[in-house]
Amino acid sequence: MCNFDCPQCGEETPALHEGYCLQCCSDNQAALDAHNFQLDRWSSMNDSQRDAEIKNSYR
């Protein structure tokens, strides 16, 4: 059986999923989903909502 090394975590894995071990692939997808959610959320705001969001981040 051929094993691979995950290029992200370096762990040995029996199969690669989109080039990574299953855990790294899942973690990457979760990070991408969170990023896309925040991008969509930000895009749906008007200028005053964005200004308020920025001001609230300093608190």
Secondary structure per residue as TSV (DSSP state, phi and psi in degrees):
chain	resnum	aa	ss	phi	psi
A	1	M	-	360.0	135.6
A	2	C	-	-92.6	129.6
A	3	N	-	-109.9	154.3
A	4	F	E	-120.5	158.8
A	5	D	E	-104.2	129.1
A	6	C	-	-68.9	127.6
A	7	P	T	-70.9	-14.1
A	8	Q	T	-90.8	-51.0
A	9	C	T	-103.0	-17.2
A	10	G	-	84.3	-2.6
A	11	E	-	-74.8	150.3
A	12	E	E	-78.2	139.4
A	13	T	E	-142.8	144.1
A	14	P	S	-71.9	-21.1
A	15	A	S	-147.7	151.7
A	16	L	-	-105.8	141.9
A	17	H	B	-119.6	109.5
A	18	E	T	54.6	32.6
A	19	G	T	92.3	0.8
A	20	Y	B	-133.4	165.6
A	21	C	-	-66.3	164.6
A	22	L	H	-59.2	-42.5
A	23	Q	H	-64.1	-46.9
A	24	C	H	-64.7	-39.3
A	25	C	H	-61.3	-44.2
A	26	S	H	-64.9	-43.6
A	27	D	H	-63.1	-42.0
A	28	N	H	-63.5	-41.3
A	29	Q	H	-65.6	-40.6
A	30	A	H	-63.6	-41.3
A	31	A	H	-64.8	-41.4
A	32	L	H	-64.9	-42.9
A	33	D	H	-61.6	-42.6
A	34	A	H	-64.3	-42.4
A	35	H	H	-61.7	-47.2
A	36	N	H	-63.4	-37.6
A	37	F	H	-61.4	-47.3
A	38	Q	H	-66.4	-37.7
A	39	L	H	-63.0	-45.7
A	40	D	H	-62.9	-40.9
A	41	R	H	-62.1	-47.6
A	42	W	H	-62.8	-41.1
A	43	S	H	-66.1	-27.1
A	44	S	T	-83.4	-8.6
A	45	M	S	-85.0	151.6
A	46	N	-	-90.1	177.0
A	47	D	H	-60.2	-42.0
A	48	S	H	-69.0	-34.4
A	49	Q	H	-66.7	-39.7
A	50	R	H	-65.1	-43.1
A	51	D	H	-59.7	-43.3
A	52	A	H	-64.0	-39.9
A	53	E	H	-62.8	-42.4
A	54	I	H	-65.3	-45.2
A	55	K	H	-62.2	-39.8
A	56	N	H	-67.5	-25.2
A	57	S	H	-72.0	-18.8
A	58	Y	T	-82.3	-11.5
A	59	R	-	-83.7	360.0
